[in-house]
Amino acid sequence: MDQNNEEMLEEIQKKREKMIESARKNGFTSVDTIRYSQELDRLIYDYQCTFQKANHHTQEVKIVFKQMMLIWPKALVNV
């Protein structure tokens, strides 16, 4: 899961294209189409987990910064 954003999105797109092509050739319920669909689901899940963690960390930093900004004016008043 250490791929970057663009690599992961490219892999998702390639898998989506394989799934669509398989569905056209073999039908929506073929073993290959279902396998590609499951692989695509996993790639999307991995992507969401990877970037949700990064977003969660960013949100934590914002909260800490806001708390700092609320405390700082009080510290200046008490000087």
VENGIWO-V509370 format. One line per field, one symbol per residue. ss: DSSP state (a for helix, b for strand, c for the rest). phi: phi as a letter, one per 20 degrees, with the letter a starting at -180 (. if undefined). burial: + if it has 16 or more other ideal C-beta (glycine too) atoms within 10 Angstrom, else -. A space follows every 10 residues. Layout:
BEGIN
ss = ???
phi = ???
burial = ???
END
This chain:
BEGIN
ss = ccccaaaaaa aaaaaaaaaa aaaaaacccc aaaaaaaaaa aaaaaaaaaa aaaaaaaaaa aaaaaaaaaa aaaaaaacc
phi = .efegfffff ffffffffff ffffednfdf gfffffffff gfffffffff efffffffff ffffffffff fggffffef
burial = -------+-- ++--+--++- -++------- --+--++--+ --+---+--+ ---------- ---------- ---------
END
